[in-house]
């Protein structure tokens, strides 16, 4: 009987596709983990009002140092209007945020940040 070369070829193509899919998924997971680790190295400058709520922290702290001290909520604001609206909203929630030991961090798309 003749060799089923078409079946061998189809099996090889299917195996290669499955391998590529798994490799891409693994790469995405590792990239996500790398980004999460890099975020921990970012530094946050705390306003005096926020620093008063967290007495053990200096005016500048890395997000990694805040891990056991506070929750950090960051919002990426694409423009000045959304940044101002976010800051205004968090100012109204200041008491509740301080009670729950949460820092609300507004980050503008140009890199400027405001910690409320």
C-alpha positions, 0 to 999 in steps of 0.5 A, a space after each residue: 500500500 502507498 504511504 499516506 504522505 498527505 496525512 503525515 503532512 496534515 498532521 505536521 501542519 496541525 502540530 506546528 500550528 498548535 505549537 505556535 499557538 501555545 508559544 504565542 500564549 506563553 509569550 503574552 503571559 510572560 510579557 504581562 508578568 514583565 509589565 506587572 513587575 515593571 509597574 512595581 518599580 515606578 515611583 509615586 510622589 505623594 501630596 502632603 494630604 496623602 502622606 499624612 494618611 500613610 505616616 510611614 511613607 516618605 513623599 516619594 515611594 515606589 509602588 512596590 513599597 506600597 504593596 502592604 501599606 495601601 491599595 493603589 488605583 491608577 487611571 490613565 486619562 487620555 486628555 486634560 479634561 478627563 484628567 481634571 474630571 478624575 481628580 475632581 471625582 476623587 477629591 469628593 471621595 477623599 474621606 472614603 479613600 483614606 478610610 480604606 487606605 487607598 491612593 487614587 492616582 490619575 495619570 495623564 497620557 503625557 506622563 504627568 501624574 497626580 496623586 490624590 
